């Protein structure tokens, strides 16, 4: 990712000692919360690399939990996030991951509410910035800098045209799009970064499109 200005390097207003280990972690937690679409009841957090080795001392654990509670990077409640999650009855486990990972500050977050389950894997790349690498096992990319629409659908002719036409009709401008599929004519995921947040009516229209099975908006601003 290319940093666009000095504030991308310095980092956002934040609570915590490190833009990489706390601010970025909080944004990754919020991404998982938004992708699920509600507060999770059960959470598994798998940490890799530097995150796994230093998360306790740098407050990465509290930042991730705070993000799952939808706290922003400068929320004064971040230091008490674990206690608040416990009060809400959210069960959270932390594990150290093994194998290859694309960045030293990498985390996989699996969230569940009832029968609904979502998985986000991403990295904190410095200055509070993040990169999303996976959504529900699909290899897709997102920066978190702009509102992101994530749509799960079948890999069928016309699906992307229907999605982009719906966004165009709503006068929403596309800044970036990424698509991954598990197999030809199988399950697929499209991620679209937009200049503005789509409202619920647009989301409902997309959900009603043929072959679309799920849609969520990740908005970290």
NORRAKA-V315820 format. One record per run of one state. SS is the DSSP state (A for helix, B for strand, O for the rest). FROM is the first residue (numbers start at 1). LEN is the number of residues. If there is no record, write none. Layout:
# NORRAKA-V315820
<<SS FROM LEN> <SS FROM LEN>>
This chain:
# NORRAKA-V315820
<<O 1 5> <A 6 5> <O 11 8> <A 19 18> <O 37 5> <B 42 7> <A 49 10> <O 59 1> <A 60 9> <O 69 9> <A 78 10> <O 88 3> <B 91 6> <O 97 8> <B 105 9> <O 114 2> <B 116 11> <O 127 2> <B 129 7> <O 136 2> <B 138 5> <O 143 4> <B 147 8> <O 155 4> <A 159 11> <O 170 4> <B 174 8> <O 182 5> <B 187 8> <O 195 5> <A 200 8> <O 208 4> <B 212 7> <O 219 3>>
